[in-house]
Amino acid sequence: MLGTNLNHIESASSLEKTINENENVMVCCGRMGPMCLPVYDVMENLEDKYEDVKFFDMEFDNPEAAIIRNLPECRSFQGLPFVVYYKNGKVAKATSSIQNKDEVKAILNDKFGTPE
């Protein structure tokens, strides 16, 4: 399990349940490394501002994370973390590598709407 303050997803079945039960979901699949930590920090910072989005992390090296690693949208990714945005159970956007707050907010606003 990752040492973040985010909710953790530990299995493929848990991810499936989460994306099917919530309209808007952001999952950061990574490690506790220098490219991933800033993304976790951004997510923790934005979690209270985007009440309609559920924020989660998933450990990249967990065999269960193959559900994200093998997504068609992620197959060409080479840098961690893999970040997947789900809308109504489907992939709305996927990105890789470090992202700053403005980049994450732009995707959240575009795919899920601007918070009130």
N, CA, C and O atoms as CSV, one atom per row, in Angstrom:
chain,resi,resn,atom,element,x,y,z
A,1,MET,N,N,0.841,-1.180,0.000
A,1,MET,CA,C,0.000,0.000,0.000
A,1,MET,C,C,0.888,1.246,0.000
A,1,MET,O,O,1.918,1.286,0.673
A,2,LEU,N,N,0.484,2.241,-0.748
A,2,LEU,CA,C,1.243,3.486,-0.852
A,2,LEU,C,C,1.042,4.350,0.391
A,2,LEU,O,O,-0.030,4.340,0.995
A,3,GLY,N,N,2.058,5.083,0.761
A,3,GLY,CA,C,1.992,5.942,1.935
A,3,GLY,C,C,1.465,7.325,1.627
A,3,GLY,O,O,2.149,8.319,1.868
A,4,THR,N,N,0.260,7.402,1.097
A,4,THR,CA,C,-0.378,8.698,0.815
A,4,THR,C,C,-1.607,8.844,1.704
A,4,THR,O,O,-2.008,7.907,2.394
A,5,ASN,N,N,-2.194,10.026,1.675
A,5,ASN,CA,C,-3.439,10.259,2.397
A,5,ASN,C,C,-4.664,10.028,1.506
A,5,ASN,O,O,-5.789,10.337,1.899
A,6,LEU,N,N,-4.443,9.491,0.325
A,6,LEU,CA,C,-5.543,9.189,-0.592
A,6,LEU,C,C,-6.172,7.851,-0.219
A,6,LEU,O,O,-5.583,7.057,0.515
A,7,ASN,N,N,-7.362,7.615,-0.729
A,7,ASN,CA,C,-7.956,6.291,-0.611
A,7,ASN,C,C,-7.183,5.356,-1.516
A,7,ASN,O,O,-6.761,5.741,-2.607
A,8,HIS,N,N,-6.998,4.128,-1.063
A,8,HIS,CA,C,-6.186,3.162,-1.800
A,8,HIS,C,C,-7.060,2.130,-2.504
A,8,HIS,O,O,-8.069,1.678,-1.961
A,9,ILE,N,N,-6.663,1.769,-3.705
A,9,ILE,CA,C,-7.276,0.651,-4.421
A,9,ILE,C,C,-6.225,-0.444,-4.460
A,9,ILE,O,O,-5.100,-0.224,-4.909
A,10,GLU,N,N,-6.599,-1.628,-3.986
A,10,GLU,CA,C,-5.631,-2.713,-3.874
A,10,GLU,C,C,-5.914,-3.893,-4.793
A,10,GLU,O,O,-5.103,-4.815,-4.878
A,11,SER,N,N,-7.059,-3.879,-5.486
A,11,SER,CA,C,-7.368,-5.011,-6.360
A,11,SER,C,C,-8.103,-4.538,-7.606
A,11,SER,O,O,-8.726,-3.476,-7.624
A,12,ALA,N,N,-8.010,-5.359,-8.643
A,12,ALA,CA,C,-8.718,-5.053,-9.885
A,12,ALA,C,C,-10.222,-5.012,-9.647
A,12,ALA,O,O,-10.918,-4.164,-10.204
A,13,SER,N,N,-10.719,-5.918,-8.828
A,13,SER,CA,C,-12.163,-5.941,-8.564
A,13,SER,C,C,-12.594,-4.690,-7.809
A,13,SER,O,O,-13.685,-4.171,-8.043
A,14,SER,N,N,-11.752,-4.204,-6.911
A,14,SER,CA,C,-12.063,-2.969,-6.191
A,14,SER,C,C,-12.081,-1.773,-7.144
A,14,SER,O,O,-12.925,-0.886,-7.016
A,15,LEU,N,N,-11.151,-1.751,-8.097
A,15,LEU,CA,C,-11.156,-0.678,-9.091
A,15,LEU,C,C,-12.425,-0.731,-9.925
A,15,LEU,O,O,-13.078,0.292,-10.132
A,16,GLU,N,N,-12.774,-1.904,-10.400
A,16,GLU,CA,C,-14.002,-2.061,-11.206
A,16,GLU,C,C,-15.222,-1.570,-10.429
A,16,GLU,O,O,-16.056,-0.843,-10.969
A,17,LYS,N,N,-15.322,-1.964,-9.179
A,17,LYS,CA,C,-16.453,-1.559,-8.335
A,17,LYS,C,C,-16.464,-0.036,-8.174
A,17,LYS,O,O,-17.511,0.601,-8.288
A,18,THR,N,N,-15.298,0.535,-7.909
A,18,THR,CA,C,-15.188,1.976,-7.702
A,18,THR,C,C,-15.613,2.762,-8.931
A,18,THR,O,O,-16.389,3.711,-8.819
A,19,ILE,N,N,-15.113,2.379,-10.110
A,19,ILE,CA,C,-15.452,3.159,-11.307
A,19,ILE,C,C,-16.883,2.928,-11.755
A,19,ILE,O,O,-17.449,3.765,-12.458
A,20,ASN,N,N,-17.481,1.806,-11.362
A,20,ASN,CA,C,-18.874,1.558,-11.715
A,20,ASN,C,C,-19.855,2.203,-10.743
A,20,ASN,O,O,-21.015,2.427,-11.088
A,21,GLU,N,N,-19.396,2.502,-9.532
A,21,GLU,CA,C,-20.277,3.096,-8.525
A,21,GLU,C,C,-20.137,4.609,-8.412
A,21,GLU,O,O,-20.930,5.252,-7.724
A,22,ASN,N,N,-19.140,5.186,-9.079
A,22,ASN,CA,C,-18.905,6.631,-9.000
A,22,ASN,C,C,-18.794,7.207,-10.405
A,22,ASN,O,O,-18.143,6.628,-11.274
A,23,GLU,N,N,-19.427,8.338,-10.615
A,23,GLU,CA,C,-19.432,8.948,-11.945
A,23,GLU,C,C,-18.040,9.413,-12.373
A,23,GLU,O,O,-17.634,9.196,-13.515
A,24,ASN,N,N,-17.309,10.054,-11.453
A,24,ASN,CA,C,-16.020,10.651,-11.773
A,24,ASN,C,C,-14.941,10.116,-10.833
A,24,ASN,O,O,-15.035,10.270,-9.615
A,25,VAL,N,N,-13.927,9.493,-11.405
A,25,VAL,CA,C,-12.867,8.882,-10.603
A,25,VAL,C,C,-11.508,9.209,-11.225
A,25,VAL,O,O,-11.330,9.137,-12.441
A,26,MET,N,N,-10.550,9.573,-10.357
A,26,MET,CA,C,-9.163,9.783,-10.766
A,26,MET,C,C,-8.307,8.789,-9.997
A,26,MET,O,O,-8.352,8.740,-8.768
A,27,VAL,N,N,-7.519,7.992,-10.731
A,27,VAL,CA,C,-6.647,7.004,-10.100
A,27,VAL,C,C,-5.212,7.267,-10.534
A,27,VAL,O,O,-4.911,7.330,-11.726
A,28,CYS,N,N,-4.334,7.420,-9.551
A,28,CYS,CA,C,-2.909,7.583,-9.812
A,28,CYS,C,C,-2.229,6.269,-9.473
A,28,CYS,O,O,-2.182,5.863,-8.312
A,29,CYS,N,N,-1.708,5.614,-10.486
A,29,CYS,CA,C,-1.060,4.318,-10.328
A,29,CYS,C,C,0.452,4.543,-10.388
A,29,CYS,O,O,1.009,4.814,-11.452
A,30,GLY,N,N,1.099,4.426,-9.238
A,30,GLY,CA,C,2.515,4.731,-9.211
A,30,GLY,C,C,3.245,4.107,-8.040
A,30,GLY,O,O,2.804,3.118,-7.455
A,31,ARG,N,N,4.366,4.710,-7.720
A,31,ARG,CA,C,5.228,4.303,-6.610
A,31,ARG,C,C,5.459,5.526,-5.726
A,31,ARG,O,O,4.945,6.609,-6.008
A,32,MET,N,N,6.222,5.353,-4.675
A,32,MET,CA,C,6.585,6.474,-3.813
A,32,MET,C,C,7.908,7.063,-4.324
A,32,MET,O,O,8.905,7.105,-3.603
A,33,GLY,N,N,7.890,7.509,-5.571
A,33,GLY,CA,C,9.086,8.037,-6.216
A,33,GLY,C,C,8.948,9.497,-6.584
A,33,GLY,O,O,7.883,10.088,-6.405
A,34,PRO,N,N,10.026,10.091,-7.103
A,34,PRO,CA,C,10.061,11.529,-7.364
A,34,PRO,C,C,9.108,12.013,-8.447
A,34,PRO,O,O,8.754,13.192,-8.457
A,35,MET,N,N,8.688,11.159,-9.344
A,35,MET,CA,C,7.732,11.570,-10.379
A,35,MET,C,C,6.294,11.429,-9.888
A,35,MET,O,O,5.397,12.109,-10.386
A,36,CYS,N,N,6.076,10.557,-8.921
A,36,CYS,CA,C,4.730,10.254,-8.434
A,36,CYS,C,C,4.314,11.139,-7.261
A,36,CYS,O,O,3.164,11.572,-7.183
A,37,LEU,N,N,5.246,11.404,-6.354
A,37,LEU,CA,C,4.907,12.156,-5.138
A,37,LEU,C,C,4.238,13.499,-5.421
A,37,LEU,O,O,3.260,13.829,-4.750
A,38,PRO,N,N,4.720,14.291,-6.387
A,38,PRO,CA,C,4.036,15.559,-6.658
A,38,PRO,C,C,2.588,15.370,-7.128
A,38,PRO,O,O,1.728,16.197,-6.823
A,39,VAL,N,N,2.318,14.305,-7.858
A,39,VAL,CA,C,0.954,14.056,-8.334
A,39,VAL,C,C,0.050,13.684,-7.159
A,39,VAL,O,O,-1.085,14.152,-7.076
A,40,TYR,N,N,0.550,12.846,-6.252
A,40,TYR,CA,C,-0.238,12.524,-5.056
A,40,TYR,C,C,-0.538,13.790,-4.265
A,40,TYR,O,O,-1.656,13.977,-3.786
A,41,ASP,N,N,0.467,14.667,-4.125
A,41,ASP,CA,C,0.271,15.916,-3.385
A,41,ASP,C,C,-0.806,16.788,-4.034
A,41,ASP,O,O,-1.645,17.366,-3.343
A,42,VAL,N,N,-0.774,16.878,-5.346
A,42,VAL,CA,C,-1.789,17.655,-6.072
A,42,VAL,C,C,-3.174,17.059,-5.819
A,42,VAL,O,O,-4.132,17.780,-5.544
A,43,MET,N,N,-3.262,15.741,-5.915
A,43,MET,CA,C,-4.563,15.087,-5.701
A,43,MET,C,C,-5.076,15.342,-4.289
A,43,MET,O,O,-6.256,15.642,-4.106
A,44,GLU,N,N,-4.203,15.226,-3.290
A,44,GLU,CA,C,-4.606,15.474,-1.906
A,44,GLU,C,C,-5.073,16.912,-1.737
A,44,GLU,O,O,-6.024,17.171,-1.000
A,45,ASN,N,N,-4.420,17.844,-2.408
A,45,ASN,CA,C,-4.770,19.257,-2.335
A,45,ASN,C,C,-6.107,19.560,-3.001
A,45,ASN,O,O,-6.858,20.415,-2.532
A,46,LEU,N,N,-6.404,18.863,-4.088
A,46,LEU,CA,C,-7.628,19.141,-4.859
A,46,LEU,C,C,-8.846,18.340,-4.393
A,46,LEU,O,O,-9.978,18.664,-4.753
A,47,GLU,N,N,-8.619,17.314,-3.607
A,47,GLU,CA,C,-9.706,16.412,-3.218
A,47,GLU,C,C,-10.901,17.145,-2.608
A,47,GLU,O,O,-12.044,16.818,-2.926
A,48,ASP,N,N,-10.663,18.124,-1.744
A,48,ASP,CA,C,-11.756,18.854,-1.102
A,48,ASP,C,C,-12.444,19.827,-2.050
A,48,ASP,O,O,-13.605,20.178,-1.838
A,49,LYS,N,N,-11.744,20.265,-3.089
A,49,LYS,CA,C,-12.301,21.238,-4.023
A,49,LYS,C,C,-13.189,20.589,-5.077
A,49,LYS,O,O,-14.104,21.225,-5.601
A,50,TYR,N,N,-12.923,19.331,-5.385
A,50,TYR,CA,C,-13.684,18.606,-6.411
A,50,TYR,C,C,-14.529,17.534,-5.726
A,50,TYR,O,O,-14.185,16.352,-5.744
A,51,GLU,N,N,-15.627,17.957,-5.128
A,51,GLU,CA,C,-16.467,17.048,-4.354
A,51,GLU,C,C,-17.123,15.967,-5.213
A,51,GLU,O,O,-17.500,14.913,-4.699
A,52,ASP,N,N,-17.262,16.217,-6.506
A,52,ASP,CA,C,-17.897,15.248,-7.406
A,52,ASP,C,C,-16.907,14.246,-7.992
A,52,ASP,O,O,-17.283,13.412,-8.816
A,53,VAL,N,N,-15.650,14.321,-7.576
A,53,VAL,CA,C,-14.609,13.412,-8.078
A,53,VAL,C,C,-14.068,12.597,-6.905
A,53,VAL,O,O,-13.803,13.128,-5.827
A,54,LYS,N,N,-13.912,11.312,-7.140
A,54,LYS,CA,C,-13.299,10.422,-6.148
A,54,LYS,C,C,-11.844,10.216,-6.539
A,54,LYS,O,O,-11.552,9.848,-7.676
A,55,PHE,N,N,-10.926,10.453,-5.598
A,55,PHE,CA,C,-9.489,10.379,-5.835
A,55,PHE,C,C,-8.910,9.135,-5.166
A,55,PHE,O,O,-9.176,8.880,-3.992
A,56,PHE,N,N,-8.119,8.364,-5.909
A,56,PHE,CA,C,-7.531,7.129,-5.397
A,56,PHE,C,C,-6.102,6.972,-5.886
A,56,PHE,O,O,-5.701,7.550,-6.896
A,57,ASP,N,N,-5.341,6.170,-5.137
A,57,ASP,CA,C,-4.041,5.727,-5.626
A,57,ASP,C,C,-4.067,4.215,-5.757
A,57,ASP,O,O,-4.917,3.544,-5.173
A,58,MET,N,N,-3.123,3.684,-6.532
A,58,MET,CA,C,-2.956,2.244,-6.692
A,58,MET,C,C,-1.475,1.979,-6.892
A,58,MET,O,O,-0.811,2.672,-7.664
A,59,GLU,N,N,-0.967,0.989,-6.204
A,59,GLU,CA,C,0.451,0.663,-6.273
A,59,GLU,C,C,0.791,0.031,-7.622
A,59,GLU,O,O,0.245,-1.012,-7.981
A,60,PHE,N,N,1.689,0.665,-8.361
A,60,PHE,CA,C,2.036,0.230,-9.710
A,60,PHE,C,C,2.559,-1.201,-9.748
A,60,PHE,O,O,2.260,-1.942,-10.684
A,61,ASP,N,N,3.334,-1.597,-8.746
A,61,ASP,CA,C,3.959,-2.915,-8.741
A,61,ASP,C,C,3.053,-4.030,-8.237
A,61,ASP,O,O,3.449,-5.195,-8.247
A,62,ASN,N,N,1.865,-3.699,-7.805
A,62,ASN,CA,C,0.887,-4.703,-7.408
A,62,ASN,C,C,0.421,-5.432,-8.667
A,62,ASN,O,O,0.023,-4.778,-9.631
A,63,PRO,N,N,0.457,-6.761,-8.689
A,63,PRO,CA,C,-0.018,-7.481,-9.879
A,63,PRO,C,C,-1.433,-7.081,-10.296
A,63,PRO,O,O,-1.779,-7.148,-11.475
A,64,GLU,N,N,-2.246,-6.666,-9.329
A,64,GLU,CA,C,-3.620,-6.249,-9.620
A,64,GLU,C,C,-3.664,-4.966,-10.459
A,64,GLU,O,O,-4.670,-4.693,-11.114
A,65,ALA,N,N,-2.589,-4.183,-10.444
A,65,ALA,CA,C,-2.545,-2.933,-11.208
A,65,ALA,C,C,-2.421,-3.178,-12.710
A,65,ALA,O,O,-2.422,-2.229,-13.495
A,66,ALA,N,N,-2.316,-4.430,-13.110
A,66,ALA,CA,C,-2.303,-4.745,-14.546
A,66,ALA,C,C,-3.562,-4.216,-15.220
A,66,ALA,O,O,-3.551,-3.928,-16.417
A,67,ILE,N,N,-4.638,-4.087,-14.467
A,67,ILE,CA,C,-5.889,-3.549,-15.012
A,67,ILE,C,C,-5.684,-2.130,-15.546
A,67,ILE,O,O,-6.359,-1.721,-16.491
A,68,ILE,N,N,-4.771,-1.389,-14.957
A,68,ILE,CA,C,-4.431,-0.053,-15.450
A,68,ILE,C,C,-3.264,-0.122,-16.429
A,68,ILE,O,O,-3.320,0.475,-17.504
A,69,ARG,N,N,-2.215,-0.841,-16.065
A,69,ARG,CA,C,-1.025,-0.916,-16.926
A,69,ARG,C,C,-1.347,-1.423,-18.331
A,69,ARG,O,O,-0.688,-1.037,-19.296
A,70,ASN,N,N,-2.350,-2.281,-18.448
A,70,ASN,CA,C,-2.684,-2.888,-19.744
A,70,ASN,C,C,-3.808,-2.185,-20.496
A,70,ASN,O,O,-4.230,-2.660,-21.551
A,71,LEU,N,N,-4.292,-1.082,-19.982
A,71,LEU,CA,C,-5.315,-0.336,-20.718
A,71,LEU,C,C,-4.750,0.107,-22.066
A,71,LEU,O,O,-3.580,0.482,-22.144
A,72,PRO,N,N,-5.551,0.073,-23.122
A,72,PRO,CA,C,-5.069,0.562,-24.419
A,72,PRO,C,C,-4.541,2.001,-24.328
A,72,PRO,O,O,-3.579,2.359,-25.007
A,73,GLU,N,N,-5.173,2.809,-23.491
A,73,GLU,CA,C,-4.773,4.213,-23.349
A,73,GLU,C,C,-3.410,4.354,-22.668
A,73,GLU,O,O,-2.791,5.414,-22.757
A,74,CYS,N,N,-2.932,3.310,-21.994
A,74,CYS,CA,C,-1.673,3.372,-21.242
A,74,CYS,C,C,-0.545,2.560,-21.866
A,74,CYS,O,O,0.585,2.608,-21.379
A,75,ARG,N,N,-0.820,1.836,-22.907
A,75,ARG,CA,C,0.173,0.902,-23.449
A,75,ARG,C,C,1.470,1.565,-23.898
A,75,ARG,O,O,2.534,0.950,-23.813
A,76,SER,N,N,1.404,2.785,-24.366
A,76,SER,CA,C,2.628,3.447,-24.851
A,76,SER,C,C,3.338,4.238,-23.760
A,76,SER,O,O,4.402,4.806,-24.008
A,77,PHE,N,N,2.777,4.287,-22.568
A,77,PHE,CA,C,3.374,5.068,-21.483
A,77,PHE,C,C,4.705,4.471,-21.055
A,77,PHE,O,O,4.862,3.251,-20.992
A,78,GLN,N,N,5.661,5.345,-20.761
A,78,GLN,CA,C,6.964,4.896,-20.293
A,78,GLN,C,C,7.353,5.508,-18.959
A,78,GLN,O,O,8.272,5.020,-18.301
A,79,GLY,N,N,6.671,6.567,-18.549
A,79,GLY,CA,C,7.002,7.213,-17.279
A,79,GLY,C,C,5.902,7.056,-16.257
A,79,GLY,O,O,4.720,7.025,-16.596
A,80,LEU,N,N,6.301,6.957,-14.996
A,80,LEU,CA,C,5.337,6.885,-13.902
A,80,LEU,C,C,5.047,8.284,-13.392
A,80,LEU,O,O,5.882,9.178,-13.531
A,81,PRO,N,N,3.879,8.488,-12.805
A,81,PRO,CA,C,2.792,7.540,-12.627
A,81,PRO,C,C,1.884,7.487,-13.847
A,81,PRO,O,O,1.918,8.361,-14.713
A,82,PHE,N,N,1.079,6.444,-13.889
A,82,PHE,CA,C,-0.011,6.365,-14.862
A,82,PHE,C,C,-1.232,6.941,-14.144
A,82,PHE,O,O,-1.612,6.460,-13.076
A,83,VAL,N,N,-1.836,7.957,-14.723
A,83,VAL,CA,C,-3.020,8.569,-14.124
A,83,VAL,C,C,-4.181,8.366,-15.079
A,83,VAL,O,O,-4.116,8.726,-16.254
A,84,VAL,N,N,-5.251,7.776,-14.543
A,84,VAL,CA,C,-6.409,7.478,-15.367
A,84,VAL,C,C,-7.625,8.172,-14.772
A,84,VAL,O,O,-7.897,8.069,-13.576
A,85,TYR,N,N,-8.351,8.880,-15.629
A,85,TYR,CA,C,-9.569,9.590,-15.263
A,85,TYR,C,C,-10.739,8.805,-15.856
A,85,TYR,O,O,-10.805,8.595,-17.067
A,86,TYR,N,N,-11.648,8.380,-15.005
A,86,TYR,CA,C,-12.806,7.596,-15.448
A,86,TYR,C,C,-14.079,8.425,-15.326
A,86,TYR,O,O,-14.311,9.085,-14.313
A,87,LYS,N,N,-14.888,8.380,-16.359
A,87,LYS,CA,C,-16.196,9.048,-16.371
A,87,LYS,C,C,-17.241,7.988,-16.695
A,87,LYS,O,O,-17.193,7.368,-17.758
A,88,ASN,N,N,-18.173,7.784,-15.790
A,88,ASN,CA,C,-19.243,6.792,-15.984
A,88,ASN,C,C,-18.692,5.415,-16.356
A,88,ASN,O,O,-19.217,4.748,-17.249
A,89,GLY,N,N,-17.632,4.997,-15.665
A,89,GLY,CA,C,-17.082,3.664,-15.857
A,89,GLY,C,C,-16.162,3.492,-17.049
A,89,GLY,O,O,-15.655,2.395,-17.283
A,90,LYS,N,N,-15.938,4.547,-17.802
A,90,LYS,CA,C,-15.084,4.481,-18.997
A,90,LYS,C,C,-13.897,5.423,-18.837
A,90,LYS,O,O,-13.982,6.425,-18.127
A,91,VAL,N,N,-12.798,5.099,-19.497
A,91,VAL,CA,C,-11.628,5.975,-19.474
A,91,VAL,C,C,-11.950,7.252,-20.240
A,91,VAL,O,O,-12.279,7.214,-21.426
A,92,ALA,N,N,-11.850,8.382,-19.545
A,92,ALA,CA,C,-12.081,9.679,-20.177
A,92,ALA,C,C,-10.762,10.309,-20.616
A,92,ALA,O,O,-10.722,11.078,-21.576
A,93,LYS,N,N,-9.673,9.974,-19.898
A,93,LYS,CA,C,-8.354,10.539,-20.188
A,93,LYS,C,C,-7.331,9.708,-19.432
A,93,LYS,O,O,-7.618,9.202,-18.347
A,94,ALA,N,N,-6.152,9.566,-19.993
A,94,ALA,CA,C,-5.044,8.899,-19.313
A,94,ALA,C,C,-3.768,9.672,-19.617
A,94,ALA,O,O,-3.528,10.086,-20.751
A,95,THR,N,N,-2.957,9.857,-18.582
A,95,THR,CA,C,-1.698,10.578,-18.730
A,95,THR,C,C,-0.598,9.815,-18.000
A,95,THR,O,O,-0.868,8.940,-17.178
A,96,SER,N,N,0.644,10.161,-18.317
A,96,SER,CA,C,1.757,9.565,-17.588
A,96,SER,C,C,2.783,10.629,-17.271
A,96,SER,O,O,2.815,11.696,-17.883
A,97,SER,N,N,3.613,10.316,-16.306
A,97,SER,CA,C,4.707,11.147,-15.854
A,97,SER,C,C,4.197,12.250,-14.929
A,97,SER,O,O,3.003,12.354,-14.645
A,98,ILE,N,N,5.125,13.054,-14.478
A,98,ILE,CA,C,4.805,14.089,-13.497
A,98,ILE,C,C,3.834,15.109,-14.084
A,98,ILE,O,O,3.904,15.446,-15.266
A,99,GLN,N,N,2.933,15.590,-13.240
A,99,GLN,CA,C,1.972,16.616,-13.631
A,99,GLN,C,C,1.871,17.628,-12.506
A,99,GLN,O,O,1.952,17.271,-11.331
A,100,ASN,N,N,1.694,18.885,-12.865
A,100,ASN,CA,C,1.529,19.900,-11.834
A,100,ASN,C,C,0.044,20.167,-11.595
A,100,ASN,O,O,-0.823,19.627,-12.282
A,101,LYS,N,N,-0.215,20.999,-10.622
A,101,LYS,CA,C,-1.596,21.285,-10.221
A,101,LYS,C,C,-2.421,21.858,-11.372
A,101,LYS,O,O,-3.572,21.463,-11.564
A,102,ASP,N,N,-1.850,22.777,-12.133
A,102,ASP,CA,C,-2.595,23.390,-13.239
A,102,ASP,C,C,-2.959,22.355,-14.311
A,102,ASP,O,O,-4.056,22.394,-14.869
A,103,GLU,N,N,-2.036,21.436,-14.592
A,103,GLU,CA,C,-2.308,20.390,-15.592
A,103,GLU,C,C,-3.431,19.460,-15.122
A,103,GLU,O,O,-4.329,19.122,-15.893
A,104,VAL,N,N,-3.370,19.055,-13.861
A,104,VAL,CA,C,-4.408,18.168,-13.323
A,104,VAL,C,C,-5.754,18.887,-13.293
A,104,VAL,O,O,-6.771,18.316,-13.685
A,105,LYS,N,N,-5.764,20.138,-12.828
A,105,LYS,CA,C,-7.017,20.895,-12.781
A,105,LYS,C,C,-7.627,21.060,-14.175
A,105,LYS,O,O,-8.845,20.966,-14.330
A,106,ALA,N,N,-6.800,21.302,-15.178
A,106,ALA,CA,C,-7.312,21.459,-16.546
A,106,ALA,C,C,-8.022,20.189,-17.008
A,106,ALA,O,O,-9.074,20.263,-17.642
A,107,ILE,N,N,-7.458,19.038,-16.697
A,107,ILE,CA,C,-8.094,17.774,-17.082
A,107,ILE,C,C,-9.370,17.565,-16.278
A,107,ILE,O,O,-10.403,17.210,-16.845
A,108,LEU,N,N,-9.317,17.778,-14.970
A,108,LEU,CA,C,-10.518,17.613,-14.134
A,108,LEU,C,C,-11.645,18.517,-14.619
A,108,LEU,O,O,-12.791,18.083,-14.728
A,109,ASN,N,N,-11.320,19.771,-14.907
A,109,ASN,CA,C,-12.340,20.717,-15.369
A,109,ASN,C,C,-12.902,20.310,-16.720
A,109,ASN,O,O,-14.106,20.418,-16.953
A,110,ASP,N,N,-12.042,19.843,-17.607
A,110,ASP,CA,C,-12.471,19.458,-18.948
A,110,ASP,C,C,-13.336,18.195,-18.918
A,110,ASP,O,O,-14.367,18.132,-19.588
A,111,LYS,N,N,-12.924,17.205,-18.153
A,111,LYS,CA,C,-13.610,15.900,-18.169
A,111,LYS,C,C,-14.753,15.804,-17.174
A,111,LYS,O,O,-15.717,15.076,-17.411
A,112,PHE,N,N,-14.660,16.539,-16.042
A,112,PHE,CA,C,-15.657,16.379,-14.985
A,112,PHE,C,C,-16.399,17.657,-14.635
A,112,PHE,O,O,-17.369,17.611,-13.879
A,113,GLY,N,N,-15.973,18.792,-15.161
A,113,GLY,CA,C,-16.620,20.060,-14.856
A,113,GLY,C,C,-15.882,20.824,-13.787
A,113,GLY,O,O,-15.189,20.239,-12.954
A,114,THR,N,N,-16.032,22.142,-13.811
A,114,THR,CA,C,-15.393,23.022,-12.854
A,114,THR,C,C,-16.146,22.966,-11.532
A,114,THR,O,O,-17.377,22.998,-11.518
A,115,PRO,N,N,-15.407,22.880,-10.401
A,115,PRO,CA,C,-16.113,22.841,-9.112
A,115,PRO,C,C,-16.783,24.180,-8.835
A,115,PRO,O,O,-16.343,25.226,-9.312
A,116,GLU,N,N,-17.841,24.124,-8.065
A,116,GLU,CA,C,-18.582,25.355,-7.732
A,116,GLU,C,C,-17.991,26.059,-6.552
A,116,GLU,O,O,-18.492,27.106,-6.143
